[in-house]
Amino acid sequence: MKIRTLGVIAAGAAIGYALNTESGRQKLAQLKDAGGRFLGRPDVQARTADLADKAKQRTGSLPQPVQNIANQTIDKAQQATSRAGSNGSAPGPA
């Protein structure tokens, strides 16, 4: 339990640093830009589309309501990845 508490404190400190210091915000911006560049690569876009298609095929055996939700989630994830790759930034909340 002590290790978990220490982990939570460390994560909170890291998030606080990242959000409250200029260098932390700069580092987050750099990471976001790098993620957008990665997601914009044609091979990553193709792989994302392939994985989305495979995931949709796997939902075929699920009950219809669950299948609908799963397919909507897959579509949202694919759209966020495509959006991020096309404008060079990492995906944000949809």
C-alpha positions as a Markdown table, in Angstrom:
| # | Residue | x | y | z |
|---|---|---|---|---|
| 1 | Met | 0.0 | 0.0 | 0.0 |
| 2 | Lys | 2.9 | 2.4 | 0.7 |
| 3 | Ile | 4.3 | 1.9 | -2.8 |
| 4 | Arg | 0.9 | 2.7 | -4.3 |
| 5 | Thr | 0.7 | 5.9 | -2.3 |
| 6 | Leu | 4.2 | 6.9 | -3.3 |
| 7 | Gly | 3.3 | 6.2 | -6.9 |
| 8 | Val | 0.2 | 8.5 | -6.7 |
| 9 | Ile | 2.2 | 11.2 | -5.1 |
| 10 | Ala | 4.9 | 10.9 | -7.7 |
| 11 | Ala | 2.4 | 11.0 | -10.5 |
| 12 | Gly | 0.7 | 14.1 | -9.0 |
| 13 | Ala | 4.0 | 15.8 | -8.7 |
| 14 | Ala | 4.9 | 15.1 | -12.3 |
| 15 | Ile | 1.5 | 16.3 | -13.6 |
| 16 | Gly | 1.8 | 19.4 | -11.4 |
| 17 | Tyr | 5.3 | 20.1 | -12.8 |
| 18 | Ala | 4.2 | 19.6 | -16.4 |
| 19 | Leu | 1.2 | 21.9 | -16.1 |
| 20 | Asn | 2.6 | 24.6 | -13.8 |
| 21 | Thr | 6.1 | 25.3 | -15.3 |
| 22 | Glu | 7.0 | 26.8 | -18.6 |
| 23 | Ser | 9.6 | 24.0 | -19.3 |
| 24 | Gly | 6.9 | 21.4 | -18.5 |
| 25 | Arg | 4.4 | 23.0 | -20.9 |
| 26 | Gln | 7.1 | 23.2 | -23.6 |
| 27 | Lys | 8.0 | 19.5 | -23.1 |
| 28 | Leu | 4.3 | 18.6 | -23.4 |
| 29 | Ala | 4.0 | 20.7 | -26.6 |
| 30 | Gln | 7.0 | 18.9 | -28.0 |
| 31 | Leu | 5.5 | 15.5 | -27.2 |
| 32 | Lys | 2.2 | 16.5 | -28.7 |
| 33 | Asp | 3.9 | 17.6 | -31.9 |
| 34 | Ala | 6.0 | 14.4 | -32.1 |
| 35 | Gly | 2.8 | 12.4 | -31.6 |
| 36 | Gly | 1.1 | 14.3 | -34.4 |
| 37 | Arg | 4.0 | 13.7 | -36.8 |
| 38 | Phe | 4.0 | 10.0 | -36.0 |
| 39 | Leu | 0.3 | 9.7 | -36.5 |
| 40 | Gly | 0.5 | 11.6 | -39.8 |
| 41 | Arg | 2.9 | 9.0 | -41.3 |
| 42 | Pro | 1.2 | 7.1 | -44.2 |
| 43 | Asp | 2.3 | 3.7 | -42.8 |
| 44 | Val | 0.7 | 4.5 | -39.4 |
| 45 | Gln | -2.5 | 5.7 | -41.0 |
| 46 | Ala | -2.7 | 2.5 | -43.1 |
| 47 | Arg | -2.0 | 0.4 | -40.1 |
| 48 | Thr | -4.7 | 2.2 | -38.1 |
| 49 | Ala | -7.3 | 1.7 | -40.8 |
| 50 | Asp | -6.3 | -2.0 | -41.0 |
| 51 | Leu | -6.6 | -2.5 | -37.3 |
| 52 | Ala | -10.0 | -0.7 | -37.2 |
| 53 | Asp | -11.3 | -3.0 | -40.0 |
| 54 | Lys | -10.1 | -6.1 | -38.1 |
| 55 | Ala | -11.6 | -4.8 | -34.9 |
| 56 | Lys | -15.0 | -4.3 | -36.6 |
| 57 | Gln | -14.9 | -7.8 | -38.0 |
| 58 | Arg | -14.3 | -9.2 | -34.5 |
| 59 | Thr | -17.4 | -7.4 | -33.2 |
| 60 | Gly | -19.6 | -9.4 | -35.5 |
| 61 | Ser | -20.3 | -12.2 | -32.9 |
| 62 | Leu | -21.3 | -9.7 | -30.1 |
| 63 | Pro | -24.9 | -8.9 | -29.3 |
| 64 | Gln | -26.2 | -6.1 | -31.4 |
| 65 | Pro | -26.3 | -3.3 | -28.8 |
| 66 | Val | -22.7 | -4.1 | -27.7 |
| 67 | Gln | -21.7 | -4.4 | -31.4 |
| 68 | Asn | -23.1 | -0.9 | -32.1 |
| 69 | Ile | -21.2 | 0.7 | -29.2 |
| 70 | Ala | -18.0 | -1.1 | -30.1 |
| 71 | Asn | -18.2 | 0.0 | -33.7 |
| 72 | Gln | -18.9 | 3.6 | -32.7 |
| 73 | Thr | -15.9 | 3.6 | -30.4 |
| 74 | Ile | -13.7 | 2.2 | -33.2 |
| 75 | Asp | -14.9 | 4.9 | -35.6 |
| 76 | Lys | -14.2 | 7.6 | -33.0 |
| 77 | Ala | -10.7 | 6.3 | -32.4 |
| 78 | Gln | -10.0 | 6.1 | -36.1 |
| 79 | Gln | -11.3 | 9.6 | -36.7 |
| 80 | Ala | -9.2 | 11.0 | -33.9 |
| 81 | Thr | -6.1 | 9.4 | -35.3 |
| 82 | Ser | -6.8 | 10.6 | -38.8 |
| 83 | Arg | -7.6 | 14.2 | -37.5 |
| 84 | Ala | -4.4 | 14.2 | -35.5 |
| 85 | Gly | -2.3 | 13.0 | -38.4 |
| 86 | Ser | -3.8 | 15.5 | -40.8 |
| 87 | Asn | -3.2 | 18.6 | -38.7 |
| 88 | Gly | 0.0 | 17.4 | -37.1 |
| 89 | Ser | -1.1 | 17.4 | -33.5 |
| 90 | Ala | -1.9 | 14.6 | -31.1 |
| 91 | Pro | -5.5 | 13.6 | -30.6 |
| 92 | Gly | -7.5 | 15.3 | -27.9 |
| 93 | Pro | -10.8 | 14.6 | -26.4 |
| 94 | Ala | -13.5 | 13.9 | -29.0 |
